[in-house]
Amino acid sequence: MAALDEKDFEQIAKAKEAIARNYDGERFLHTVGAAVRTKEGKAYVGVNVYSVHGACAELIALGAAITAGERDFDAIVAVNGEGGEVMPPCGNCRQILSDYAPDCWVIIQGEGKLRKVPAKSLIPYSYHAQY
């Protein structure tokens, strides 16, 4: 685990801005915002999209970055749209992060404060796809 720095708090703010623009508390179609930062310092944001099968905000942000040609990720964070709390990634997001960004820091709430942990540490004995 590692302590957060100024860039991490800026990233949390970007995730909060993304969901603040899109929060849907009535139909719950968009309830989480995320921001991923590349090693070069570029930020990509996303909000979850919900249907019978949806996609988490982290995956939307990561997909936007990959679509733009990014491959080296520094950190990712997700926040709840209702209160802005930092949320841990779900199991599916943990697996995708393990595959696409294993060395990326994931900002989480842990031991009563915000911390960063490597994505690869969030899912022990993970399945690694051969791409």
C-alpha positions as CSV (number, residue, x, y, z in Angstrom):
1,M,0.0,0.0,0.0
2,A,1.1,3.6,-0.6
3,A,-0.1,7.0,0.5
4,L,-1.9,9.3,-2.0
5,D,-0.3,12.3,-3.5
6,E,-1.7,15.5,-5.1
7,K,-2.1,13.8,-8.5
8,D,-4.3,11.1,-6.8
9,F,-6.6,13.6,-5.2
10,E,-6.9,15.4,-8.6
11,Q,-7.8,12.0,-10.1
12,I,-10.5,11.4,-7.5
13,A,-11.9,14.9,-8.3
14,K,-12.1,14.0,-12.0
15,A,-14.0,10.8,-11.2
16,K,-16.4,12.9,-9.1
17,E,-16.9,15.4,-11.9
18,A,-17.7,12.6,-14.4
19,I,-20.4,11.1,-12.2
20,A,-21.7,14.5,-11.1
21,R,-22.5,15.3,-14.8
22,N,-24.2,12.0,-15.3
23,Y,-25.6,10.7,-12.0
24,D,-29.0,9.1,-12.5
25,G,-30.5,8.4,-9.1
26,E,-34.0,7.8,-10.5
27,R,-33.3,4.9,-12.9
28,F,-29.8,4.1,-11.5
29,L,-28.3,3.8,-15.0
30,H,-25.2,5.8,-14.1
31,T,-24.2,5.7,-10.4
32,V,-20.4,5.4,-10.4
33,G,-17.7,7.5,-11.9
34,A,-14.1,6.5,-12.5
35,A,-10.9,8.0,-13.7
36,V,-7.7,6.3,-15.0
37,R,-4.4,8.1,-15.3
38,T,-1.7,7.1,-17.7
39,K,2.0,7.0,-16.9
40,E,2.2,10.2,-19.0
41,G,-0.3,11.9,-16.8
42,K,-3.4,11.9,-19.1
43,A,-6.7,11.2,-17.5
44,Y,-9.6,9.3,-19.0
45,V,-13.0,9.1,-17.3
46,G,-16.1,6.9,-17.5
47,V,-19.4,6.2,-15.8
48,N,-21.0,2.9,-15.4
49,V,-23.7,1.9,-18.0
50,Y,-26.4,-0.4,-16.7
51,S,-28.8,-2.7,-18.4
52,V,-29.4,-6.4,-18.0
53,H,-25.7,-6.7,-18.3
54,G,-23.7,-3.5,-17.7
55,A,-20.2,-2.2,-17.7
56,C,-18.5,-0.7,-14.6
57,A,-17.2,2.8,-14.7
58,E,-13.6,1.6,-14.4
59,L,-14.0,-0.5,-17.5
60,I,-15.5,2.4,-19.5
61,A,-12.6,4.7,-18.4
62,L,-10.0,2.0,-19.2
63,G,-11.7,1.3,-22.5
64,A,-11.6,5.0,-23.5
65,A,-7.9,5.1,-22.7
66,I,-7.1,2.0,-24.6
67,T,-9.2,3.2,-27.6
68,A,-7.1,6.4,-27.6
69,G,-4.0,4.2,-27.8
70,E,-2.9,4.2,-24.2
71,R,-1.3,1.1,-22.7
72,D,0.7,2.3,-19.7
73,F,-1.5,3.1,-16.7
74,D,-0.5,4.7,-13.4
75,A,-3.6,4.8,-11.3
76,I,-7.4,4.2,-11.3
77,V,-10.2,5.2,-8.9
78,A,-14.0,4.8,-8.8
79,V,-16.4,6.9,-6.8
80,N,-20.0,6.5,-5.8
81,G,-22.3,9.1,-7.5
82,E,-24.5,9.6,-4.5
83,G,-22.0,10.5,-1.9
84,G,-18.6,10.6,-3.7
85,E,-17.1,7.9,-1.6
86,V,-14.1,6.0,-3.2
87,M,-15.3,2.4,-4.0
88,P,-13.2,-0.7,-4.5
89,P,-13.4,-2.5,-7.9
90,C,-15.7,-5.4,-8.2
91,G,-14.4,-8.9,-9.0
92,N,-14.8,-8.5,-12.8
93,C,-12.9,-5.1,-12.7
94,R,-10.2,-6.7,-10.6
95,Q,-9.7,-9.4,-13.3
96,I,-9.7,-6.9,-16.1
97,L,-7.2,-4.7,-14.3
98,S,-5.1,-7.8,-13.6
99,D,-5.0,-8.5,-17.4
100,Y,-4.7,-5.0,-18.8
101,A,-3.0,-3.0,-16.0
102,P,-1.4,-5.3,-13.4
103,D,1.1,-2.6,-12.2
104,C,-1.5,0.2,-12.1
105,W,-2.2,1.6,-8.6
106,V,-5.9,1.3,-7.5
107,I,-7.0,3.9,-5.1
108,I,-9.2,2.3,-2.3
109,Q,-10.6,3.0,1.1
110,G,-8.5,0.9,3.5
111,E,-7.8,0.8,7.2
112,G,-9.9,4.0,7.6
113,K,-8.2,6.1,5.0
114,L,-7.5,6.3,1.3
115,R,-4.6,4.2,0.0
116,K,-3.1,2.9,-3.2
117,V,-2.6,-0.8,-3.9
118,P,-1.2,-2.5,-7.1
119,A,-4.0,-3.9,-9.2
120,K,-2.3,-7.3,-9.3
121,S,-2.6,-7.6,-5.5
122,L,-6.4,-7.3,-5.5
123,I,-7.0,-10.7,-7.0
124,P,-4.7,-13.4,-5.8
125,Y,-4.3,-16.5,-8.1
126,S,-6.0,-14.6,-10.9
127,Y,-6.6,-16.1,-14.3
128,H,-4.3,-14.5,-16.9
129,A,-5.6,-14.4,-20.4
130,Q,-3.1,-15.0,-23.2
131,Y,-3.6,-12.1,-25.6
